[in-house]
């Protein structure tokens, strides 16, 4: 039942075990690194193994555990960093992206500002921005054919926390409602933990 038209690798990085994803199609013309939260060497090892040259870094939101490797990867490969407009300012302040809480001082600017409906084309396939605020103001999910990368909006049997600055439970419920409009067979790749499907989560999410 599951069909994936894009190639992907999940790389679990950092103390909080963040899911960093690398997405590409067979041509390897577009190679996205999504949420590189830590461990640049580990990410680069996968890129080298698959003979991939990344073209862009995409952040699903601005929290520390999803962004910390982005500046070094940008410098290494000369590629832009992208994030939704509503989270872009947080990247510039360690107190806003919470890296200061972990004793770090991670501050940088995005090169590309994302909005609802922005698309990356992979030949005949695509990846589209769906604005799903709630965990943060600028949280996004990334939608392709039968798959959604949900960041920290939805996990297997769980949802993103909303008690941090920029979090909003009402907005998160609305974002979950948008995700529930997708078919049951849609596979969800969350920011932490194993993948799941809309069908497996529908009852749980409908009760949020």
Buried (B, 14 or more C-beta within 10 A) or exposed (E): EEEEBBBBBBBBBBEBEBBBBBBBBEEBEBBBBBBBBBBBEBBBEBBEEEEBEBBBBBBBBBBBBBBBBBBBBBEBBEBEBBBBBBBBBBBEBBEBBBBBEBEEEBBBEBEEBBEEEBEBEBEEBBBBBBBBBBBBBBBBBBBBBBBBBBBBBBBBEBBBEBEEEBBBBEBBBEBBEEBBEBEEEBBBBBBBBEBBBBBBBEEBBEEE
